[in-house]
Amino acid sequence: MVKIKKRNKAEAEIPSSSMSDIAFLLLIFFLVSTVIDVDTGIGMTLPDWQDNPETANISKDRMAALNVNEFGDVLLNNKVIAIPQIRENLKERIVSKINEPKNKKLIVSIKTDRKTNYNLYIQTLDQVKAAYFEVRGDYAMATWGKKLYDCNDEENQELKEKIPIIISIAEPEKVNQ
């Protein structure tokens, strides 16, 4: 009688020698392809530092004073106004100063309380800038028949000289605790 011997079957294994390579490659892929959102802040050009700045008296017709308190109330030249109305009110004043010399242009002063919500401050600043850019856009269309973003460098320079954006950010007032 012949004895049949059972063969030892090799057990199935998953090759793990390249697993660390694959994990490393996946890690590198996700690190490279992930976009990290970085808040860059408000894009503003600040003036150069001066040791002894000159002070000048500015007539009230050149000033547009915006005051924003902590409750979201906005005053434009001591008159209560809603934030969305700032743009339309300022546009009229900016247009009236287009043909004035450079030292007679409109200055918009924004002043807040220390407890003013940051979002309200940004909304106010956006409305002021929107007023200036709408006036520039209207001027470009009337003068050259172009939209603002279609203007070349020379025309943009003329727009900046004719309608300069002059915004004064006043120091917030101290609030008693």
Secondary structure by P-SEA (a helix, b strand, c coil): cbbbbbcccccccccccaaaaaaaaaaaaaaaabbbbbbccccccccccccbbbbbbbcccccbbbbbccccbbbcccccccccaaaaaaaaaaaaaccccccccbbbbbbbcccccaaaaaaaaaaaaaaaaaaaaaaaaaacccccccccaaaaaaaaaaccccccccccccccc
